[in-house]
Amino acid sequence: MSTPRPKGNTPAKLLLATTLLAPGLLLVASAGTRGELWSTDFGMGVLALTVGRILAYLGLAAALVACLLAFRERRLMGVAGAALLIAGATIAGYVLQERRFTDAPRDVTTDVNEPPAFARGLAAERRLAGTDDSHPRACAGLEPASTQVAPETAAWALEKAGFTVFGTSPFRVDGRKQSAWFGVTHDVTVRIRPGRTDVRVAGRDRLKIGDEACRLAKAVAAELTP
């Protein structure tokens, strides 16, 4: 004769599976975005940050129910503990993301009066991606380099900041950077003039991801400053 399964085992496992929905969706959303099955705005903005957040709180509720079951049947403590750990880590990730992804300029530069222009090829890529034209803004602590750097130095500064160099000329160096998970793209141009080198970084996607553009611009500017 087969031994009947304990009464609370299946519901507890279903509750544990519920806590895995949000992390699972994040993986699917990331893979689909990197594989160009859908846009970054949909993959990250809709699936990961909207639907995923709902599933994260659903997972937390499921973990709490699993804990209640464990109080009644102590053999379920392991399942309940795992569910609570997964749900707690997922919610913590979303809370940290909400604090980081504040509303901030997506297009920043060291010269708001005469912003550096992107190279023709890079500008064409931005148009094909549907990027809206925007007026670059300043951000706190972002300053130009008060020297005329060599194009090789500018290219090195972009690489040190994580950008891939797109093209170089005697008075300008351009590049782009894609994030590892969702391929969020930022474009950069460094304009070289006598006695001054300016930087501009602009997001290609319409997502609000906090001060990432400013952070990247500062990283480039720091490498340009002797």
Disulfide bonds with the S-S distance in Angstrom:
Cys139-Cys214 2.00
